[in-house]
Amino acid sequence: MRYDGILFDLDGTLWDSSAAVAKSWQEALKGQPDVPFLPTEEQLKSVMGLSSEELMAKLFPSLSKERGQELFALCCEVEIRYLREHGGVLYEGLKETLTELSNTHFLGIISNCNDGYIESFLDAHEMRPFFTDWECIGRSGLSKWENICLVVKRNHLEAPVYVGDTSWDAEAAEKAGVPFLHAGYGFGEAPNVPRLASIGDLLKLV
């Protein structure tokens, strides 16, 4: 066995929640006088994976940092409630792949999301049996690479791998000293690293 643990990014790697997130954000931001537009699904997809400060700065550069964080918290509250009820779009073959992998490997999730977001994925799609641990910046206050290190350490992993869909994920894995596999079916690009054409390709590589 090449790896004893497989750590996943969430958005663009395990599911695509962008349509549901866009609906929830449009609901949350409607009527806010200093919000110049309601973000579309494509706009939100382009910033998924960034920290809350980076995300709001890219979407709404005219807002102050403090106002951006205030609105982000509001959007997250509405978003989590919406996602728990409606879920997102799972990538093809996800449940079958996780079922097989969880029999032989530790599985975890590390994402740059707000507290409660990972749980909304786990609960909406009955995914809790597959994952032993998860962490996010919204709960720990740590960056993605630090959260990778945290999950590796507290679960005593000796040969983990991180799976994500963006160059930011690749950089976080490199900084954490963990090998990286690119979810090429997701939102972003990550050059010069091994690429998965589908989630099922993991079964051949781990």
C-alpha positions, 0 to 999 in steps of 0.5 A: 500500500503506497499511502496509509491515509488519503486526505481530500479537499472538498469543493471541486474534489468530492462535490460541486456545491457551486449552484447551491452555494450561489443560491444561498449567497444570493438569498443572503446578500439580497438587499445589502446596500453596499453589495454591488452585485449578487455573485453568480455560480461561475464567480463563486466557483472561481474563488472556491478554495481561497480563505474567507478574506481572499475570497471576499477581496476578489469578489467585492474589492470595494468592501472593507476587510471588516465588512467583507468578513461580516457579510461572509459570516452572514452568507455562511450561516445561510449557506450551511442551512441550505446545503444541509437540506439540499446538498450539492452534486457528487462527482460520478463514482464517489460513493463507490470509490470511498466505500472501497478506499475506506476499507483499507485507508484512513480518509480525511477532509481538509478544506479552506471553508467555514465551520460547519461546511464539511459537516453539511456535506457529510450529513446531506449525503450520508458520508460520515461513515467514510471519514475518520477526521476533518479540519477547516480554517473556520474551526482551527483558524489555521491555513490549509497546509497547517491543517494538513499537518494537524490531521496527519499528526493527530491521526499518526499517519506515516504516508499520507497523500492530499487530493485537491483540484487547484494549484493552491491545494498543490502548494499547501500539500508541498508546504506540508511535505505531503505528496499531491494528486490533482483532481483534474475533473474539478475546478482548477489546474495544477501543472506538473503533478499526477492527475486524476481524470475521475475520482475512481482513478484513485483506486489505481494509484493508492 
